[in-house]
């Protein structure tokens, strides 16, 4: 599905959705950069991919810090001479009532979930534009469509990701660079139980059309499609991966 020699940068790839994306891309022949602020877990994921016959490189990357992203892009271009896809998956989502949200909470959320895309996209785009080839996939959230209590500052940040996707697609489409978005629903990950109890999870599943948990592979498959030649006719679009929880 991916072009031969495909090189992909995946942020927040040590666990959860990002790890699922890194796994699936490597299974389809991509040389994957497993990027995460938690380098021990990133290294463990890269080692797992390599042991399974794939190619992965772990690098510590705080996406809110431009120099961290610069180091990753420099390494990929020095090592392979190309970056074919970028999946902006890294994000944080602590729950807090709006009136209890501090300015520091707000600024940190925007730095990780939104400003990070300024860094990653600005640093890979000159290369993609010069090659007239590239796929950028941004991970937003189904919460943008429905609104969720205690997540006002998170939903705000993910709405910004959606807006960035559409506007950036307008700017770079003439250079044959594609920018698309995925909005995951409730995904079964290691960190899910920190933010939701089993009653919450069962309630969401009961509202889905598909009566099963949605897992990282489901989101990864959408990202793989959007990073492959199969989506060459698409840009500025959003794929909802939530088991039919919300339709738009």
N, C-alpha and C positions, 0 to 999 in steps of 0.2 A: 504493500500500500504506500509506503514512503519511498521516496526516490533513493537510489543507491548512494551511500555515503552521507546520508542525512545527519546533520548535527543539530541537537536541540538543547535549549536551556530551559530547565523547569525549576521555578522557584518554590520554596516551601515543600521540597520533595522528600524529606526524611520520613514522613509519616502520612497517613490518611490519603486524601485525594491526590496530593502531589506524588506520593510514593506509587500509587496506582498508575498515574500517568507515566512516570519514569519506567516502571516495569513494562507496561504495554508498548511504549515507544521502543524500548530496547528489544523486545520480542519481535518487533517488526524491522529490526536492523538499524535503528538510530543509535548514534553515538551520543549518549545522554550526559548532561551535566546535572548532577544531583546537588541542588543549591539549598542551603538551609542555615539558619542561625545556630542550630544545634549540630555542630560538626561531628561529634561521635555517632549520632544517629544517622547523619548523612553518609558517613563513611561506611556504616554497617549496611545501609541500603545499597550503596554502590558495590560493596563487596558481594552482596547477595546477587546482584545483577550480573556481575562479572563471573561469579561461580556458576551461574546458569548458562553461560556462554555469550552473554551480551557484553556491551562496552559502556562503562560508566565511569565518571570522574566526580568525586565529591569535593566541594569547595564551600568554605564558610562564607556566608553571604547574608548580611543584614540589608535587606532591600531598601531600607530607608536611608542607607549610607551610600552616597554615590561612588566613593572610592572602592567599596566592596564590589559593586557591580562592574566598575571599570576593570578591576582585576580579573573578573570572570570573563568578560568579553575579550580582553587582551589575551588570556590564556587560550580560549577557544580559537581565536583567529591565528595565534602563533602556532598552535598545535595542528589545526585542520585547515585553516585558510578560508573557512566559511561558517556561517550560522544560518541554518535553514528555517528554524522555528524557535519561537519564544513563547513559553506558556507562563503567564503571570498568575500563579496560583497562591503565592504567599499571602497570608492575611491573618488578622486577629479578630475575635468576636466575643469579648466579655459582655455579660449582660448587666445592665444597670438602668434604673429608671431615669428618664430624661432630666428631672429636676435634681437628681443626685449626680449627674454627670459633670465633672469638673472640666475646666479649660485644658488642663494637662491630659485628661482622658481623651478629650476631643482631638487635641493636637497629635497624640500618639496614634490614634486610630487613622487619622488622615495621612500621617507620615507613612505608615505601613501599608495601608490599603489603597491609597491614591497617589501620594507623592512618589512612591516606589515605581509606579508606571512611567512617571516622568523620567526617572533614571534609566530604567531598563529599555524603554522604547527609544529614547533619544540616543542611547549608546549603541543599539543594534541597527537602527534605521539607516544611518549613512552607509553601512556595509550592504544591507539589503537593497537599498536604492541603487547603489553602484552596480550590483549584480542583476538588478531588475528581477529579483526573486526573493520571496520571504513570506512567512506566515506568522502572524501574531495572534495568540488566543488569550483572551482575558477572562478570568473567572470572576463573575459577579455573584448573584444569589437570587433565588426565587423570592426572597423577602422583599425585593424591590417591587414586585408586582402586587404583593398582598399586604405589606406593612406588618410589623411584629412588635408587640409591646416589649419594653425593656431593651430594645435594640435600635433606638432612634439613630444613634450616632453611627452604628454599623450599617444600617440600611441607607443612610445618607451617603456613606462612603461608597457603597456598592452601586448606588444610583449614579455616582460620579464615574465609576468604571464603565457603566453602560454608555453614558454620554461621551466619554473619551473614545470608546470604541467606534461609535458612529462618526464622530467628527474626524478622528484620525484616519478612518477608512476613506473619507472624502479627500483628505490631503495627499495620501500616498498611493491611492489606487492607480493613478497615472504612471506610477513607477512599477506596476505589477506586484505591489506588496499588499497582501490581504490582512485585514484586521477584523476578527470576529470575537464573539463572546459566548460563554456558557453560563447558565444560571442553574446551579445545582439546587435540589431541594434538601430534604433531611437525609443525609448520607451516613451510613453505618461506618464510623471511624473510631480509632482508639480514643480520641478526645471528646467524642460526642457526649458521653455520660457526665462529663464535667459541666456541660451546659444544659442538659435536658434529662429529666428522669424518665423511667420506663412508661409511665402513664402518658407523658407528653408524646413520646415516640409512638406509642400505640394509637393515640388520638390522630396524629398526622397520617399514619399508615392507613387508618380507616377512611380517610378522606381521599386517598389516592385511587386512581382507576386500577392500578396494578397492586394487588394485595401481597406485596413482598417488600422487604427492605431494599432500598436503592444503595448500591455499594460503590466504592471508588472506581471499579472497572467500568461501570456505566458512564461515569463522567469522563474517564480516560478514553473510552471509545469515541465519544463525541469530539474530544480534543484531537484524537488521532485523525479522524475524518477531516477536521478543519485545518490540520497541518499537512494534509496529503494532497496530491493532484486531483483527488475526487471532488474537492471543494473549490476548484479553480474558478468556478463561475459565481462564487459567493464572497461578499465582503460587506462589512457593516451590519452583519446579522447576529441574532442571538438564538441559541438553541437551549430550550428548557429541558433539564434532565431531572425530573422529580416524580416519575411514576404516574403522571397525570394528575398531580395535586392541583395545579393551576394551569389553565389553558388561555393562550392569548394569540 
